[in-house]
């Protein structure tokens, strides 16, 4: 839409192997790597993001995910939506 880019469904799956880590931090870092890769493909970056929705499987993981999120988006003024709905598969942590 005009000069907007919509990126969705960026699970923490390693693109080359299609494997998803069972570890929360590794999976969360991969979510951001996949998002960054998608944005770079259209000459954009995390600094250009205006809204980000986080879906976290287990509420107890929220602070860990948000700590990583805050480092990835340091200095970026964006709207964030965080929710903890049940995700389709137990392996998905974020």
C-alpha positions as CSV (number, residue, x, y, z in Angstrom):
1,X,0.0,0.0,0.0
2,X,1.7,3.2,-1.2
3,X,5.1,3.1,0.5
4,X,4.1,0.9,3.4
5,X,5.5,-2.6,3.8
6,X,3.5,-5.2,5.7
7,X,5.5,-8.2,7.2
8,X,3.7,-11.0,9.0
9,X,4.1,-14.5,10.2
10,X,7.9,-14.2,10.9
11,X,8.2,-17.2,13.1
12,X,11.6,-18.0,14.6
13,X,12.3,-20.7,12.0
14,X,15.8,-20.9,10.4
15,X,15.0,-20.2,6.7
16,X,17.7,-22.5,5.3
17,X,16.9,-25.6,7.4
18,X,13.3,-24.9,8.3
19,X,14.2,-25.9,11.9
20,X,12.7,-24.0,14.8
21,X,14.7,-23.8,18.0
22,X,13.2,-25.2,21.2
23,X,15.0,-22.4,23.1
24,X,13.1,-19.1,23.7
25,X,16.0,-16.7,23.3
26,X,17.3,-18.4,20.2
27,X,13.8,-18.5,18.7
28,X,13.2,-14.8,19.6
29,X,16.5,-13.7,18.0
30,X,15.6,-15.6,14.9
31,X,12.2,-13.9,14.7
32,X,14.0,-10.5,14.5
33,X,16.6,-11.9,12.0
34,X,13.8,-13.1,9.8
35,X,12.0,-9.7,10.1
36,X,15.1,-7.8,9.4
37,X,15.8,-10.0,6.3
38,X,12.3,-9.4,5.0
39,X,12.6,-5.6,5.5
40,X,16.1,-5.5,3.9
41,X,14.6,-7.2,0.8
42,X,12.6,-4.1,0.2
43,X,15.3,-1.7,1.2
44,X,13.9,-1.0,4.6
45,X,15.1,-1.8,8.2
46,X,13.9,-2.2,11.7
47,X,14.4,1.5,12.2
48,X,11.5,2.1,9.7
49,X,9.0,-0.1,11.7
50,X,5.9,1.8,12.9
51,X,4.0,-1.1,14.5
52,X,5.1,-4.5,15.8
53,X,2.8,-7.2,17.2
54,X,4.4,-9.8,19.5
55,X,2.6,-13.1,20.2
56,X,4.2,-15.0,23.1
57,X,3.0,-18.5,23.8
58,X,3.7,-18.5,27.5
59,X,3.1,-15.4,29.6
60,X,6.1,-16.2,31.9
61,X,8.4,-15.6,28.9
62,X,7.1,-12.1,28.3
63,X,9.9,-10.2,30.1
64,X,12.6,-12.2,28.4
65,X,11.1,-11.5,24.9
66,X,10.6,-7.8,25.8
67,X,14.2,-7.4,26.9
68,X,15.3,-8.7,23.5
69,X,12.7,-6.6,21.7
70,X,13.8,-3.4,23.5
71,X,17.4,-4.0,22.4
72,X,16.4,-4.6,18.8
73,X,14.2,-1.5,18.6
74,X,16.3,0.9,20.8
75,X,15.7,4.4,19.6
76,X,12.8,3.4,17.4
77,X,9.4,5.1,18.2
78,X,6.9,2.5,17.3
79,X,3.5,1.1,18.5
80,X,3.7,-2.3,20.1
81,X,1.0,-4.9,20.7
82,X,2.0,-7.8,23.0
83,X,-0.4,-10.7,23.7
84,X,-0.1,-14.2,24.9
85,X,-2.6,-16.3,22.9
86,X,-2.2,-20.0,22.4
87,X,-0.2,-20.4,19.2
88,X,-0.8,-23.2,16.7
89,X,2.1,-25.4,17.8
90,X,3.8,-25.9,21.2
91,X,7.2,-25.4,19.5
92,X,6.3,-21.8,18.8
93,X,7.4,-19.7,21.7
94,X,7.2,-16.3,20.1
